[in-house]
Amino acid sequence: MRADRVEMSWDAAASNWLVRIETGEEVIRRRSKAPKNAEESSLRALAQKILQDEGYEADASQISIRH
């Protein structure tokens, strides 16, 4: 299944990364313990791994990363 939108953002309150996967009205949230200063390429790879684990796919260019 293809995700409509994928966003990865730093959650300062929880001190971890939050991956938000949107497909239609469904939203899935997963957390990652990657360091805050992780490189963007590492974060994209991590987001894609989480997508695969959840049964979704998306191009790396579709993944939005907010620091």
C-alpha positions as CSV (number, residue, x, y, z in Angstrom):
1,M,0.0,0.0,0.0
2,R,1.2,3.5,-0.7
3,A,1.4,6.2,1.9
4,D,-0.1,9.6,1.0
5,R,2.2,11.5,3.2
6,V,5.1,10.7,5.5
7,E,6.5,13.2,8.0
8,M,9.3,12.8,10.5
9,S,9.7,15.4,13.2
10,W,11.6,15.8,16.4
11,D,9.4,15.6,19.5
12,A,11.2,17.7,22.1
13,A,8.9,16.6,24.9
14,A,9.7,12.9,24.4
15,S,13.2,13.4,23.1
16,N,12.8,11.2,20.1
17,W,11.7,11.3,16.4
18,L,8.1,10.8,15.5
19,V,7.2,9.3,12.1
20,R,3.7,10.1,11.0
21,I,2.2,8.1,8.1
22,E,-1.0,9.3,6.5
23,T,-3.1,7.2,4.2
24,G,-6.5,8.7,3.5
25,E,-8.0,9.4,6.9
26,E,-5.8,6.9,8.7
27,V,-2.8,8.2,10.6
28,I,-0.1,5.9,12.1
29,R,2.5,7.3,14.5
30,R,5.7,5.5,15.3
31,R,8.6,6.7,17.4
32,S,12.4,6.3,16.9
33,K,15.3,6.7,19.3
34,A,17.6,8.0,16.6
35,P,19.7,10.9,17.9
36,K,18.4,14.5,17.3
37,N,21.5,15.4,15.2
38,A,21.2,12.4,12.9
39,E,21.9,13.0,9.2
40,E,18.9,13.6,6.9
41,S,19.9,10.5,4.8
42,S,19.8,8.3,7.9
43,L,16.5,9.7,8.9
44,R,15.0,9.0,5.5
45,A,16.3,5.5,5.5
46,L,14.9,5.0,9.0
47,A,11.5,6.3,7.9
48,Q,11.5,4.0,4.9
49,K,12.3,1.0,7.2
50,I,9.4,2.0,9.5
51,L,7.1,2.3,6.4
52,Q,8.1,-1.2,5.2
53,D,7.5,-2.6,8.7
54,E,4.0,-1.2,8.6
55,G,3.3,-2.5,5.1
56,Y,3.6,0.8,3.3
57,E,5.8,2.2,0.6
58,A,6.9,5.7,-0.3
59,D,9.7,7.4,-2.2
60,A,12.4,8.9,-0.1
61,S,11.6,12.3,-1.8
62,Q,8.1,12.1,-0.3
63,I,9.4,12.0,3.3
64,S,9.2,15.4,4.9
65,I,11.7,15.9,7.8
66,R,11.2,18.7,10.3
67,H,13.9,19.4,12.9
